[in-house]
Amino acid sequence: MVSRVAVLSDIHAVMPALAAVLAEPDVQAADKIVLTGDIAAGPQPEAVLDTLLDLGDRVVWLSGNADREIVEFRRGQRDQIPDEIAMWAADRVRDDQLDFLANLPHTRQLPVEGLGEVLFCHGTPRADDEIVLVDTNLDRWAEVLDGVDAKTVVCGNTHMPFVRLAHGTLVVNPGSVGMPYGRPGAHWALLGPGVDLRRTLFDVDAAIADVRTCGYPGIDEWSDFFLRARATAAEAMQAFSGEVS
């Protein structure tokens, strides 16, 4: 059983945001760093992957839908990816990094002090691209959690942090490190013995200047929109609600 787990989700290959979180004392002291997917689809995929791989066995990796799509695109299993920067990033991930991403699991389970068995995933335990929100109804949650024996589930995907109880299961979304909605900053979570949602502030202007060197043609618009969190929580919730049945 581990005492402290730092959960980083939806990094989306933004190196300055990742570096800011990794510099946090509680992240440096954590027994494990769990990555709940969507790691490489963004402006700086090689640097982000190398930085995380250098941390060794402390890191527990999971694949997100964007990571899976990068692998599928590079291997000719799909013609396009809905997110244009993900297609651009797919061509920049090295072959060794691509092989690593291809072998990442969809879910992992770890015992955490104070929480017991915790199931980590990207979208939901049953699908990496499934969307659940803080206000998703209980009937839907019953379907999503069917067959899950862990009493804490940690997911990502929607880039908005929340904690809620559904049918006796504590559901946690740490938010996004690299593409936050609602407010700027790198969002993450610290588990054990409870759940603590965290936000790490960093110099957004300097981060934008840093990612602008990546060479992605639309980087100015992309970095301004995402690193400044131009999408409000209400706008994101409304957009996602159309995908939740």
Secondary structure, 3 states (H helix, E strand, C coil): CECCEEEECCCCCCHHHHHHHHCCHHHHHCCEEEEECCCCCCCCHHHHHHHHHCCHHHEEEECCHHHHHHHHHHCCCCCCCCCHHHHHHHCCCCHHHHHHHHCCCCCEEEEECCCEEEEECCCECCECCCCCCCCCCHHHHHHHCCCCCCCEEECCCCCCCEEEEECCEEEEECCCCCCCCCCCCEEEEEECCCEEEEEECCCHHHHHHHHHHHCCCCHHHHHHHHHCCCCCHHHHHHHHHCCCC
